[in-house]
Amino acid sequence: MQYQIYQWIGPLIGLFFISRTVYQYLHNRRSASSTLVWTVFWVAVMALAVFPDIVTVLLAKRLGFASNVTAIIFVSIAMLFVFVFYISSTIERLELQVTELVRKLALEQAEKEKLLKEKEQKRQKRKHKVK
């Protein structure tokens, strides 16, 4: 069996991204679940690159598709929807966190301004009493 160029490049790219994902996890920049999902994804990409016929035919049979190309397209679209859902959920969570942080900072700033105003008023009263 002679390998095509994509059968060499696919696994190399997969290994690069797996090592990058694990590195990010080890430095607390990625969660364990995210690391697992992306590692499984890149292993699947590598398997698909090295054994395209075996993987696609097996996938088509397991999912009940008549064509292996149809199975790959279906699985790819489903994965894209999952990733988009994950990203939108993450964005919503971050927006809520930013909103809460802004509210907290605004309340703290208002409290500081109130204290400064009260301090200034006390200073003004003392200043008037001295005169």
N, CA, C and O atoms as CSV, one atom per row, in Angstrom:
chain,resi,resn,atom,element,x,y,z
A,1,MET,N,N,0.833,-1.182,0.000
A,1,MET,CA,C,0.000,0.000,0.000
A,1,MET,C,C,0.879,1.247,0.000
A,1,MET,O,O,1.732,1.420,0.871
A,2,GLN,N,N,0.664,2.095,-0.970
A,2,GLN,CA,C,1.426,3.331,-1.055
A,2,GLN,C,C,0.628,4.459,-0.415
A,2,GLN,O,O,-0.546,4.661,-0.726
A,3,TYR,N,N,1.276,5.181,0.473
A,3,TYR,CA,C,0.611,6.279,1.172
A,3,TYR,C,C,0.602,7.540,0.319
A,3,TYR,O,O,1.563,7.848,-0.387
A,4,GLN,N,N,-0.503,8.252,0.406
A,4,GLN,CA,C,-0.634,9.551,-0.261
A,4,GLN,C,C,-0.100,10.638,0.676
A,4,GLN,O,O,0.160,10.386,1.853
A,5,ILE,N,N,0.057,11.830,0.143
A,5,ILE,CA,C,0.619,12.927,0.934
A,5,ILE,C,C,-0.272,13.261,2.138
A,5,ILE,O,O,0.241,13.547,3.220
A,6,TYR,N,N,-1.599,13.230,1.963
A,6,TYR,CA,C,-2.490,13.551,3.081
A,6,TYR,C,C,-2.393,12.507,4.192
A,6,TYR,O,O,-2.691,12.809,5.348
A,7,GLN,N,N,-1.981,11.290,3.857
A,7,GLN,CA,C,-1.832,10.242,4.864
A,7,GLN,C,C,-0.587,10.455,5.724
A,7,GLN,O,O,-0.445,9.828,6.774
A,8,TRP,N,N,0.290,11.311,5.296
A,8,TRP,CA,C,1.442,11.698,6.112
A,8,TRP,C,C,1.175,13.009,6.846
A,8,TRP,O,O,1.513,13.164,8.020
A,9,ILE,N,N,0.569,13.937,6.136
A,9,ILE,CA,C,0.324,15.263,6.723
A,9,ILE,C,C,-0.747,15.201,7.810
A,9,ILE,O,O,-0.607,15.837,8.855
A,10,GLY,N,N,-1.816,14.437,7.572
A,10,GLY,CA,C,-2.910,14.332,8.559
A,10,GLY,C,C,-2.433,13.905,9.939
A,10,GLY,O,O,-2.733,14.593,10.915
A,11,PRO,N,N,-1.706,12.806,10.063
A,11,PRO,CA,C,-1.205,12.403,11.379
A,11,PRO,C,C,-0.217,13.395,11.993
A,11,PRO,O,O,-0.209,13.584,13.209
A,12,LEU,N,N,0.607,14.024,11.172
A,12,LEU,CA,C,1.543,15.021,11.710
A,12,LEU,C,C,0.790,16.215,12.306
A,12,LEU,O,O,1.130,16.697,13.387
A,13,ILE,N,N,-0.225,16.679,11.596
A,13,ILE,CA,C,-1.044,17.778,12.112
A,13,ILE,C,C,-1.764,17.329,13.377
A,13,ILE,O,O,-1.834,18.076,14.354
A,14,GLY,N,N,-2.303,16.104,13.361
A,14,GLY,CA,C,-2.986,15.572,14.536
A,14,GLY,C,C,-2.069,15.486,15.747
A,14,GLY,O,O,-2.455,15.872,16.850
A,15,LEU,N,N,-0.868,14.985,15.548
A,15,LEU,CA,C,0.094,14.897,16.656
A,15,LEU,C,C,0.461,16.273,17.195
A,15,LEU,O,O,0.598,16.462,18.404
A,16,PHE,N,N,0.621,17.235,16.286
A,16,PHE,CA,C,0.935,18.594,16.714
A,16,PHE,C,C,-0.182,19.140,17.613
A,16,PHE,O,O,0.083,19.675,18.690
A,17,PHE,N,N,-1.431,18.999,17.160
A,17,PHE,CA,C,-2.534,19.560,17.938
A,17,PHE,C,C,-2.808,18.777,19.219
A,17,PHE,O,O,-3.240,19.362,20.213
A,18,ILE,N,N,-2.571,17.487,19.214
A,18,ILE,CA,C,-2.713,16.715,20.456
A,18,ILE,C,C,-1.669,17.180,21.467
A,18,ILE,O,O,-1.990,17.392,22.636
A,19,SER,N,N,-0.416,17.341,21.024
A,19,SER,CA,C,0.620,17.791,21.955
A,19,SER,C,C,0.321,19.205,22.455
A,19,SER,O,O,0.559,19.514,23.622
A,20,ARG,N,N,-0.191,20.052,21.588
A,20,ARG,CA,C,-0.552,21.423,21.983
A,20,ARG,C,C,-1.694,21.413,23.002
A,20,ARG,O,O,-1.670,22.171,23.972
A,21,THR,N,N,-2.682,20.562,22.782
A,21,THR,CA,C,-3.822,20.453,23.693
A,21,THR,C,C,-3.378,19.942,25.061
A,21,THR,O,O,-3.799,20.472,26.089
A,22,VAL,N,N,-2.537,18.925,25.078
A,22,VAL,CA,C,-2.039,18.377,26.342
A,22,VAL,C,C,-1.181,19.417,27.061
A,22,VAL,O,O,-1.268,19.557,28.281
A,23,TYR,N,N,-0.360,20.140,26.318
A,23,TYR,CA,C,0.460,21.204,26.913
A,23,TYR,C,C,-0.424,22.256,27.579
A,23,TYR,O,O,-0.142,22.690,28.696
A,24,GLN,N,N,-1.492,22.665,26.892
A,24,GLN,CA,C,-2.420,23.650,27.463
A,24,GLN,C,C,-3.099,23.104,28.713
A,24,GLN,O,O,-3.299,23.836,29.683
A,25,TYR,N,N,-3.453,21.829,28.696
A,25,TYR,CA,C,-4.071,21.211,29.870
A,25,TYR,C,C,-3.092,21.201,31.048
A,25,TYR,O,O,-3.472,21.519,32.175
A,26,LEU,N,N,-1.861,20.842,30.791
A,26,LEU,CA,C,-0.863,20.772,31.856
A,26,LEU,C,C,-0.555,22.141,32.454
A,26,LEU,O,O,-0.120,22.238,33.601
A,27,HIS,N,N,-0.778,23.192,31.682
A,27,HIS,CA,C,-0.542,24.557,32.166
A,27,HIS,C,C,-1.856,25.246,32.554
A,27,HIS,O,O,-1.932,26.474,32.602
A,28,ASN,N,N,-2.883,24.443,32.829
A,28,ASN,CA,C,-4.185,24.923,33.315
A,28,ASN,C,C,-4.842,25.942,32.397
A,28,ASN,O,O,-5.504,26.867,32.868
A,29,ARG,N,N,-4.667,25.782,31.099
A,29,ARG,CA,C,-5.332,26.662,30.142
A,29,ARG,C,C,-6.438,25.933,29.391
A,29,ARG,O,O,-7.053,26.500,28.488
A,30,ARG,N,N,-6.693,24.684,29.757
A,30,ARG,CA,C,-7.735,23.875,29.112
A,30,ARG,C,C,-8.255,22.896,30.145
A,30,ARG,O,O,-7.500,22.406,30.984
A,31,SER,N,N,-9.558,22.609,30.080
A,31,SER,CA,C,-10.157,21.672,31.030
A,31,SER,C,C,-9.890,20.237,30.591
A,31,SER,O,O,-9.503,19.982,29.451
A,32,ALA,N,N,-10.105,19.308,31.515
A,32,ALA,CA,C,-9.885,17.882,31.216
A,32,ALA,C,C,-10.874,17.404,30.160
A,32,ALA,O,O,-10.504,16.654,29.256
A,33,SER,N,N,-12.131,17.833,30.268
A,33,SER,CA,C,-13.134,17.389,29.290
A,33,SER,C,C,-12.824,17.931,27.895
A,33,SER,O,O,-12.975,17.222,26.901
A,34,SER,N,N,-12.395,19.176,27.827
A,34,SER,CA,C,-12.025,19.760,26.542
A,34,SER,C,C,-10.815,19.045,25.950
A,34,SER,O,O,-10.762,18.786,24.747
A,35,THR,N,N,-9.858,18.734,26.794
A,35,THR,CA,C,-8.667,18.004,26.341
A,35,THR,C,C,-9.050,16.645,25.779
A,35,THR,O,O,-8.539,16.233,24.737
A,36,LEU,N,N,-9.940,15.952,26.460
A,36,LEU,CA,C,-10.383,14.641,26.001
A,36,LEU,C,C,-11.106,14.736,24.656
A,36,LEU,O,O,-10.839,13.950,23.746
A,37,VAL,N,N,-12.014,15.693,24.534
A,37,VAL,CA,C,-12.772,15.850,23.285
A,37,VAL,C,C,-11.841,16.132,22.120
A,37,VAL,O,O,-11.951,15.505,21.066
A,38,TRP,N,N,-10.916,17.083,22.307
A,38,TRP,CA,C,-10.020,17.430,21.212
A,38,TRP,C,C,-9.028,16.317,20.898
A,38,TRP,O,O,-8.655,16.142,19.738
A,39,THR,N,N,-8.595,15.568,21.893
A,39,THR,CA,C,-7.692,14.440,21.641
A,39,THR,C,C,-8.406,13.356,20.834
A,39,THR,O,O,-7.850,12.813,19.880
A,40,VAL,N,N,-9.636,13.051,21.227
A,40,VAL,CA,C,-10.421,12.054,20.469
A,40,VAL,C,C,-10.635,12.538,19.036
A,40,VAL,O,O,-10.522,11.759,18.089
A,41,PHE,N,N,-10.944,13.819,18.882
A,41,PHE,CA,C,-11.146,14.379,17.543
A,41,PHE,C,C,-9.894,14.199,16.684
A,41,PHE,O,O,-9.984,13.729,15.549
A,42,TRP,N,N,-8.726,14.569,17.220
A,42,TRP,CA,C,-7.506,14.496,16.419
A,42,TRP,C,C,-7.064,13.057,16.167
A,42,TRP,O,O,-6.468,12.764,15.130
A,43,VAL,N,N,-7.349,12.165,17.101
A,43,VAL,CA,C,-7.061,10.739,16.855
A,43,VAL,C,C,-7.953,10.234,15.721
A,43,VAL,O,O,-7.502,9.469,14.868
A,44,ALA,N,N,-9.216,10.660,15.711
A,44,ALA,CA,C,-10.125,10.266,14.629
A,44,ALA,C,C,-9.650,10.813,13.283
A,44,ALA,O,O,-9.714,10.116,12.270
A,45,VAL,N,N,-9.177,12.052,13.274
A,45,VAL,CA,C,-8.642,12.637,12.035
A,45,VAL,C,C,-7.435,11.838,11.558
A,45,VAL,O,O,-7.298,11.563,10.365
A,46,MET,N,N,-6.563,11.467,12.489
A,46,MET,CA,C,-5.385,10.686,12.127
A,46,MET,C,C,-5.776,9.317,11.584
A,46,MET,O,O,-5.219,8.861,10.585
A,47,ALA,N,N,-6.730,8.662,12.237
A,47,ALA,CA,C,-7.183,7.341,11.768
A,47,ALA,C,C,-7.819,7.452,10.386
A,47,ALA,O,O,-7.603,6.602,9.522
A,48,LEU,N,N,-8.601,8.503,10.189
A,48,LEU,CA,C,-9.241,8.712,8.887
A,48,LEU,C,C,-8.204,8.973,7.798
A,48,LEU,O,O,-8.378,8.536,6.660
A,49,ALA,N,N,-7.136,9.676,8.136
A,49,ALA,CA,C,-6.088,9.963,7.150
A,49,ALA,C,C,-5.295,8.711,6.797
A,49,ALA,O,O,-4.982,8.483,5.628
A,50,VAL,N,N,-4.970,7.897,7.801
A,50,VAL,CA,C,-4.133,6.723,7.555
A,50,VAL,C,C,-4.934,5.568,6.940
A,50,VAL,O,O,-4.446,4.870,6.050
A,51,PHE,N,N,-6.161,5.375,7.421
A,51,PHE,CA,C,-7.002,4.274,6.940
A,51,PHE,C,C,-8.339,4.808,6.418
A,51,PHE,O,O,-9.380,4.514,7.006
A,52,PRO,N,N,-8.337,5.579,5.338
A,52,PRO,CA,C,-9.571,6.227,4.912
A,52,PRO,C,C,-10.685,5.250,4.531
A,52,PRO,O,O,-11.837,5.458,4.913
A,53,ASP,N,N,-10.366,4.197,3.791
A,53,ASP,CA,C,-11.398,3.260,3.348
A,53,ASP,C,C,-11.971,2.465,4.513
A,53,ASP,O,O,-13.188,2.314,4.623
A,54,ILE,N,N,-11.114,1.961,5.370
A,54,ILE,CA,C,-11.569,1.142,6.495
A,54,ILE,C,C,-12.464,1.958,7.421
A,54,ILE,O,O,-13.542,1.505,7.804
A,55,VAL,N,N,-12.021,3.154,7.779
A,55,VAL,CA,C,-12.774,3.986,8.724
A,55,VAL,C,C,-14.105,4.417,8.131
A,55,VAL,O,O,-15.135,4.326,8.800
A,56,THR,N,N,-14.106,4.884,6.894
A,56,THR,CA,C,-15.355,5.387,6.309
A,56,THR,C,C,-16.365,4.278,6.043
A,56,THR,O,O,-17.562,4.478,6.248
A,57,VAL,N,N,-15.910,3.125,5.596
A,57,VAL,CA,C,-16.828,2.005,5.359
A,57,VAL,C,C,-17.406,1.510,6.687
A,57,VAL,O,O,-18.607,1.255,6.784
A,58,LEU,N,N,-16.562,1.376,7.701
A,58,LEU,CA,C,-17.022,0.963,9.027
A,58,LEU,C,C,-18.031,1.971,9.591
A,58,LEU,O,O,-19.058,1.581,10.145
A,59,LEU,N,N,-17.735,3.251,9.447
A,59,LEU,CA,C,-18.629,4.302,9.929
A,59,LEU,C,C,-19.972,4.254,9.197
A,59,LEU,O,O,-21.025,4.377,9.824
A,60,ALA,N,N,-19.939,4.079,7.899
A,60,ALA,CA,C,-21.175,4.012,7.108
A,60,ALA,C,C,-22.023,2.809,7.524
A,60,ALA,O,O,-23.243,2.919,7.651
A,61,LYS,N,N,-21.379,1.671,7.732
A,61,LYS,CA,C,-22.126,0.470,8.145
A,61,LYS,C,C,-22.733,0.656,9.529
A,61,LYS,O,O,-23.894,0.308,9.744
A,62,ARG,N,N,-21.959,1.204,10.476
A,62,ARG,CA,C,-22.458,1.399,11.854
A,62,ARG,C,C,-23.622,2.382,11.915
A,62,ARG,O,O,-24.558,2.199,12.693
A,63,LEU,N,N,-23.559,3.426,11.090
A,63,LEU,CA,C,-24.609,4.444,11.113
A,63,LEU,C,C,-25.754,4.136,10.152
A,63,LEU,O,O,-26.783,4.811,10.183
A,64,GLY,N,N,-25.590,3.129,9.302
A,64,GLY,CA,C,-26.658,2.719,8.398
A,64,GLY,C,C,-26.734,3.511,7.103
A,64,GLY,O,O,-27.789,3.559,6.472
A,65,PHE,N,N,-25.645,4.127,6.702
A,65,PHE,CA,C,-25.632,4.862,5.444
A,65,PHE,C,C,-25.203,3.938,4.313
A,65,PHE,O,O,-24.427,3.005,4.520
A,66,ALA,N,N,-25.716,4.207,3.118
A,66,ALA,CA,C,-25.368,3.383,1.959
A,66,ALA,C,C,-23.979,3.742,1.431
A,66,ALA,O,O,-23.295,2.907,0.840
A,67,SER,N,N,-23.578,4.976,1.647
A,67,SER,CA,C,-22.304,5.453,1.108
A,67,SER,C,C,-21.396,5.935,2.236
A,67,SER,O,O,-21.844,6.560,3.197
A,68,ASN,N,N,-20.116,5.628,2.093
A,68,ASN,CA,C,-19.170,6.085,3.108
A,68,ASN,C,C,-18.957,7.600,3.044
A,68,ASN,O,O,-18.662,8.219,4.067
A,69,VAL,N,N,-19.099,8.199,1.879
A,69,VAL,CA,C,-18.969,9.650,1.747
A,69,VAL,C,C,-20.118,10.347,2.481
A,69,VAL,O,O,-19.909,11.353,3.159
A,70,THR,N,N,-21.326,9.806,2.341
A,70,THR,CA,C,-22.488,10.363,3.033
A,70,THR,C,C,-22.294,10.293,4.544
A,70,THR,O,O,-22.646,11.229,5.262
A,71,ALA,N,N,-21.747,9.206,5.017
A,71,ALA,CA,C,-21.508,9.050,6.457
A,71,ALA,C,C,-20.512,10.090,6.958
A,71,ALA,O,O,-20.716,10.686,8.015
A,72,ILE,N,N,-19.441,10.312,6.209
A,72,ILE,CA,C,-18.437,11.300,6.609
A,72,ILE,C,C,-19.045,12.699,6.620
A,72,ILE,O,O,-18.803,13.464,7.554
A,73,ILE,N,N,-19.821,13.044,5.611
A,73,ILE,CA,C,-20.455,14.363,5.558
A,73,ILE,C,C,-21.404,14.536,6.734
A,73,ILE,O,O,-21.401,15.583,7.383
A,74,PHE,N,N,-22.217,13.517,7.017
A,74,PHE,CA,C,-23.169,13.587,8.127
A,74,PHE,C,C,-22.443,13.766,9.458
A,74,PHE,O,O,-22.809,14.634,10.249
A,75,VAL,N,N,-21.430,12.961,9.708
A,75,VAL,CA,C,-20.684,13.045,10.964
A,75,VAL,C,C,-19.974,14.394,11.074
A,75,VAL,O,O,-19.933,14.986,12.153
A,76,SER,N,N,-19.420,14.878,9.972
A,76,SER,CA,C,-18.733,16.178,9.992
A,76,SER,C,C,-19.697,17.310,10.339
A,76,SER,O,O,-19.375,18.175,11.153
A,77,ILE,N,N,-20.867,17.304,9.727
A,77,ILE,CA,C,-21.860,18.347,10.021
A,77,ILE,C,C,-22.325,18.241,11.470
A,77,ILE,O,O,-22.482,19.257,12.147
A,78,ALA,N,N,-22.543,17.030,11.945
A,78,ALA,CA,C,-22.964,16.848,13.346
A,78,ALA,C,C,-21.893,17.376,14.299
A,78,ALA,O,O,-22.213,18.032,15.290
A,79,MET,N,N,-20.635,17.096,14.005
A,79,MET,CA,C,-19.545,17.589,14.855
A,79,MET,C,C,-19.484,19.112,14.829
A,79,MET,O,O,-19.251,19.743,15.860
A,80,LEU,N,N,-19.691,19.701,13.664
A,80,LEU,CA,C,-19.699,21.170,13.572
A,80,LEU,C,C,-20.804,21.758,14.440
A,80,LEU,O,O,-20.586,22.760,15.121
A,81,PHE,N,N,-21.991,21.145,14.423
A,81,PHE,CA,C,-23.083,21.625,15.266
A,81,PHE,C,C,-22.729,21.508,16.746
A,81,PHE,O,O,-23.038,22.407,17.529
A,82,VAL,N,N,-22.092,20.421,17.131
A,82,VAL,CA,C,-21.686,20.245,18.526
A,82,VAL,C,C,-20.671,21.322,18.919
A,82,VAL,O,O,-20.781,21.917,19.991
A,83,PHE,N,N,-19.693,21.570,18.059
A,83,PHE,CA,C,-18.686,22.588,18.353
A,83,PHE,C,C,-19.309,23.984,18.417
A,83,PHE,O,O,-18.949,24.776,19.287
A,84,VAL,N,N,-20.229,24.294,17.516
A,84,VAL,CA,C,-20.896,25.599,17.538
A,84,VAL,C,C,-21.714,25.746,18.821
A,84,VAL,O,O,-21.724,26.814,19.432
A,85,PHE,N,N,-22.395,24.683,19.227
A,85,PHE,CA,C,-23.162,24.726,20.476
A,85,PHE,C,C,-22.230,24.964,21.662
A,85,PHE,O,O,-22.529,25.780,22.534
A,86,TYR,N,N,-21.120,24.266,21.695
A,86,TYR,CA,C,-20.150,24.420,22.778
A,86,TYR,C,C,-19.614,25.856,22.813
A,86,TYR,O,O,-19.517,26.461,23.881
A,87,ILE,N,N,-19.272,26.385,21.660
A,87,ILE,CA,C,-18.747,27.743,21.593
A,87,ILE,C,C,-19.797,28.752,22.030
A,87,ILE,O,O,-19.485,29.677,22.780
A,88,SER,N,N,-21.037,28.593,21.574
A,88,SER,CA,C,-22.080,29.546,21.968
A,88,SER,C,C,-22.361,29.456,23.463
A,88,SER,O,O,-22.621,30.477,24.100
A,89,SER,N,N,-22.315,28.264,24.030
A,89,SER,CA,C,-22.496,28.110,25.476
A,89,SER,C,C,-21.366,28.790,26.239
A,89,SER,O,O,-21.603,29.443,27.255
A,90,THR,N,N,-20.163,28.639,25.760
A,90,THR,CA,C,-19.008,29.277,26.392
A,90,THR,C,C,-19.116,30.793,26.310
A,90,THR,O,O,-18.825,31.486,27.285
A,91,ILE,N,N,-19.527,31.310,25.174
A,91,ILE,CA,C,-19.680,32.754,25.009
A,91,ILE,C,C,-20.759,33.287,25.949
A,91,ILE,O,O,-20.574,34.333,26.571
A,92,GLU,N,N,-21.880,32.582,26.058
A,92,GLU,CA,C,-22.942,33.009,26.977
A,92,GLU,C,C,-22.434,33.044,28.422
A,92,GLU,O,O,-22.701,33.993,29.159
A,93,ARG,N,N,-21.707,32.009,28.814
A,93,ARG,CA,C,-21.164,31.952,30.171
A,93,ARG,C,C,-20.201,33.112,30.420
A,93,ARG,O,O,-20.233,33.731,31.483
A,94,LEU,N,N,-19.353,33.402,29.449
A,94,LEU,CA,C,-18.408,34.511,29.581
A,94,LEU,C,C,-19.133,35.856,29.640
A,94,LEU,O,O,-18.740,36.740,30.400
A,95,GLU,N,N,-20.182,36.009,28.847
A,95,GLU,CA,C,-20.956,37.251,28.888
A,95,GLU,C,C,-21.582,37.453,30.262
A,95,GLU,O,O,-21.586,38.569,30.781
A,96,LEU,N,N,-22.104,36.398,30.850
A,96,LEU,CA,C,-22.684,36.499,32.190
A,96,LEU,C,C,-21.612,36.868,33.220
A,96,LEU,O,O,-21.853,37.686,34.108
A,97,GLN,N,N,-20.445,36.269,33.096
A,97,GLN,CA,C,-19.362,36.581,34.025
A,97,GLN,C,C,-18.925,38.036,33.893
A,97,GLN,O,O,-18.671,38.700,34.898
A,98,VAL,N,N,-18.835,38.535,32.661
A,98,VAL,CA,C,-18.453,39.929,32.440
A,98,VAL,C,C,-19.520,40.862,33.014
A,98,VAL,O,O,-19.193,41.871,33.640
A,99,THR,N,N,-20.783,40.529,32.804
A,99,THR,CA,C,-21.870,41.344,33.341
A,99,THR,C,C,-21.795,41.412,34.863
A,99,THR,O,O,-21.917,42.489,35.447
A,100,GLU,N,N,-21.597,40.276,35.497
A,100,GLU,CA,C,-21.493,40.249,36.957
A,100,GLU,C,C,-20.282,41.041,37.445
A,100,GLU,O,O,-20.364,41.748,38.449
A,101,LEU,N,N,-19.175,40.924,36.746
A,101,LEU,CA,C,-17.966,41.653,37.122
A,101,LEU,C,C,-18.171,43.161,36.983
A,101,LEU,O,O,-17.766,43.924,37.861
A,102,VAL,N,N,-18.794,43.593,35.892
A,102,VAL,CA,C,-19.052,45.015,35.683
A,102,VAL,C,C,-19.980,45.546,36.772
A,102,VAL,O,O,-19.762,46.639,37.296
A,103,ARG,N,N,-21.015,44.777,37.113
A,103,ARG,CA,C,-21.921,45.196,38.182
A,103,ARG,C,C,-21.174,45.353,39.506
A,103,ARG,O,O,-21.353,46.340,40.220
A,104,LYS,N,N,-20.345,44.376,39.818
A,104,LYS,CA,C,-19.586,44.416,41.067
A,104,LYS,C,C,-18.656,45.627,41.098
A,104,LYS,O,O,-18.578,46.330,42.105
A,105,LEU,N,N,-17.956,45.866,39.998
A,105,LEU,CA,C,-17.052,47.015,39.929
A,105,LEU,C,C,-17.818,48.331,40.031
A,105,LEU,O,O,-17.355,49.271,40.677
A,106,ALA,N,N,-18.981,48.402,39.399
A,106,ALA,CA,C,-19.785,49.628,39.465
A,106,ALA,C,C,-20.253,49.886,40.895
A,106,ALA,O,O,-20.228,51.026,41.360
A,107,LEU,N,N,-20.680,48.834,41.591
A,107,LEU,CA,C,-21.109,48.997,42.987
A,107,LEU,C,C,-19.934,49.425,43.874
A,107,LEU,O,O,-20.084,50.294,44.733
A,108,GLU,N,N,-18.780,48.817,43.664
A,108,GLU,CA,C,-17.599,49.197,44.440
A,108,GLU,C,C,-17.208,50.647,44.170
A,108,GLU,O,O,-16.864,51.382,45.095
A,109,GLN,N,N,-17.262,51.053,42.918
A,109,GLN,CA,C,-16.925,52.437,42.557
A,109,GLN,C,C,-17.923,53.413,43.185
A,109,GLN,O,O,-17.533,54.467,43.688
A,110,ALA,N,N,-19.204,53.060,43.154
A,110,ALA,CA,C,-20.226,53.921,43.754
A,110,ALA,C,C,-20.006,54.032,45.264
A,110,ALA,O,O,-20.168,55.108,45.841
A,111,GLU,N,N,-19.641,52.936,45.891
A,111,GLU,CA,C,-19.377,52.949,47.334
A,111,GLU,C,C,-18.167,53.817,47.653
A,111,GLU,O,O,-18.186,54.575,48.622
A,112,LYS,N,N,-17.121,53.712,46.850
A,112,LYS,CA,C,-15.936,54.551,47.055
A,112,LYS,C,C,-16.282,56.029,46.901
A,112,LYS,O,O,-15.857,56.860,47.703
A,113,GLU,N,N,-17.056,56.349,45.867
A,113,GLU,CA,C,-17.443,57.743,45.650
A,113,GLU,C,C,-18.297,58.261,46.801
A,113,GLU,O,O,-18.157,59.410,47.220
A,114,LYS,N,N,-19.177,57.415,47.306
A,114,LYS,CA,C,-20.021,57.805,48.439
A,114,LYS,C,C,-19.157,58.084,49.670
A,114,LYS,O,O,-19.365,59.082,50.360
A,115,LEU,N,N,-18.196,57.213,49.944
A,115,LEU,CA,C,-17.306,57.410,51.088
A,115,LEU,C,C,-16.470,58.674,50.933
A,115,LEU,O,O,-16.277,59.416,51.896
A,116,LEU,N,N,-15.975,58.918,49.726
A,116,LEU,CA,C,-15.189,60.129,49.487
A,116,LEU,C,C,-16.048,61.383,49.673
A,116,LEU,O,O,-15.597,62.381,50.234
A,117,LYS,N,N,-17.275,61.314,49.199
A,117,LYS,CA,C,-18.179,62.449,49.341
A,117,LYS,C,C,-18.474,62.730,50.809
A,117,LYS,O,O,-18.479,63.881,51.244
A,118,GLU,N,N,-18.722,61.646,51.577
A,118,GLU,CA,C,-18.973,61.808,53.010
A,118,GLU,C,C,-17.744,62.373,53.722
A,118,GLU,O,O,-17.865,63.225,54.602
A,119,LYS,N,N,-16.589,61.903,53.343
A,119,LYS,CA,C,-15.340,62.384,53.938
A,119,LYS,C,C,-15.146,63.871,53.635
A,119,LYS,O,O,-14.749,64.651,54.501
A,120,GLU,N,N,-15.433,64.239,52.396
A,120,GLU,CA,C,-15.302,65.649,51.995
A,120,GLU,C,C,-16.296,66.524,52.753
A,120,GLU,O,O,-15.966,67.637,53.162
A,121,GLN,N,N,-17.520,66.013,52.940
A,121,GLN,CA,C,-18.526,66.776,53.685
A,121,GLN,C,C,-18.098,66.964,55.145
A,121,GLN,O,O,-18.270,68.046,55.705
A,122,LYS,N,N,-17.547,65.927,55.752
A,122,LYS,CA,C,-17.062,66.035,57.132
A,122,LYS,C,C,-15.926,67.047,57.220
A,122,LYS,O,O,-15.859,67.841,58.159
A,123,ARG,N,N,-15.046,67.012,56.244
A,123,ARG,CA,C,-13.929,67.948,56.210
A,123,ARG,C,C,-14.439,69.385,56.076
A,123,ARG,O,O,-13.934,70.303,56.723
A,124,GLN,N,N,-15.440,69.553,55.232
A,124,GLN,CA,C,-16.024,70.890,55.049
A,124,GLN,C,C,-16.688,71.380,56.338
A,124,GLN,O,O,-16.580,72.555,56.688
A,125,LYS,N,N,-17.380,70.467,57.045
A,125,LYS,CA,C,-18.025,70.849,58.309
A,125,LYS,C,C,-16.980,71.269,59.343
A,125,LYS,O,O,-17.151,72.264,60.048
A,126,ARG,N,N,-15.899,70.497,59.421
A,126,ARG,CA,C,-14.833,70.837,60.374
A,126,ARG,C,C,-14.204,72.174,60.014
A,126,ARG,O,O,-13.856,72.961,60.893
A,127,LYS,N,N,-14.063,72.421,58.740
A,127,LYS,CA,C,-13.460,73.647,58.261
A,127,LYS,C,C,-14.341,74.852,58.648
A,127,LYS,O,O,-13.831,75.901,59.042
A,128,HIS,N,N,-15.661,74.685,58.530
A,128,HIS,CA,C,-16.597,75.760,58.900
A,128,HIS,C,C,-16.633,75.983,60.393
A,128,HIS,O,O,-16.779,77.120,60.843
A,129,LYS,N,N,-16.500,74.912,61.180
A,129,LYS,CA,C,-16.518,75.023,62.635
A,129,LYS,C,C,-15.290,75.779,63.140
A,129,LYS,O,O,-15.376,76.536,64.107
A,130,VAL,N,N,-14.161,75.574,62.491
A,130,VAL,CA,C,-12.928,76.205,62.896
A,130,VAL,C,C,-13.003,77.708,62.662
A,130,VAL,O,O,-12.436,78.467,63.448
A,131,LYS,N,N,-13.657,78.155,61.646
A,131,LYS,CA,C,-13.756,79.578,61.316
A,131,LYS,C,C,-14.631,80.225,62.288
A,131,LYS,O,O,-14.860,81.432,62.205
